[in-house]
Amino acid sequence: MLFLQLKTGEYMTIGDNVIVQLNDVSGSRCRLMVQAPREVSVMRGELLERAGAERPECVMETARSRWSGSGLSWNRNKTQALIAMRRLLSQMDGGDDQVKDLRRQLDFLFPPEFASNETVYSPK
């Protein structure tokens, strides 16, 4: 599987007649614009899976996808709170078993990559 990083406004092509452009990024969501011939089916994977299709093996399971459908909404404030908790725990680390247990629980619930854009949201 090819992994690409695009900035807003950038695009990629698939074959000669499919164009995918990154239109907007907001929090954990992005808007893609797809131009493809009518005979090319374009559907979100979630809809295919709801209809009974198998998830392709090449699609990675991410921390975010574990929460999809659970009703957990994620936003900048929650990201900042998670970052603050991690910082406090780092300051408290000194061999205390309770602090280590708390960090393990936090990392289990919200793996470090869960808020992978920490540098974007970290307070100045």
Rosetta blueprint (number, residue, H / E / L):
1 M L
2 L L
3 F L
4 L L
5 Q L
6 L L
7 K L
8 T L
9 G L
10 E L
11 Y E
12 M E
13 T E
14 I E
15 G L
16 D L
17 N L
18 V E
19 I E
20 V E
21 Q E
22 L E
23 N E
24 D E
25 V E
26 S E
27 G L
28 S L
29 R E
30 C E
31 R E
32 L E
33 M E
34 V E
35 Q E
36 A L
37 P L
38 R L
39 E L
40 V L
41 S L
42 V L
43 M L
44 R L
45 G H
46 E H
47 L H
48 L H
49 E H
50 R H
51 A L
52 G L
53 A L
54 E L
55 R L
56 P L
57 E L
58 C L
59 V L
60 M L
61 E L
62 T L
63 A H
64 R H
65 S H
66 R H
67 W H
68 S L
69 G L
70 S L
71 G L
72 L L
73 S L
74 W L
75 N L
76 R H
77 N H
78 K H
79 T H
80 Q H
81 A H
82 L H
83 I H
84 A H
85 M H
86 R H
87 R H
88 L H
89 L H
90 S H
91 Q H
92 M H
93 D L
94 G L
95 G L
96 D L
97 D H
98 Q H
99 V H
100 K H
101 D H
102 L H
103 R H
104 R H
105 Q H
106 L H
107 D H
108 F H
109 L H
110 F L
111 P L
112 P H
113 E H
114 F H
115 A H
116 S L
117 N L
118 E H
119 T H
120 V H
121 Y H
122 S L
123 P L
124 K L
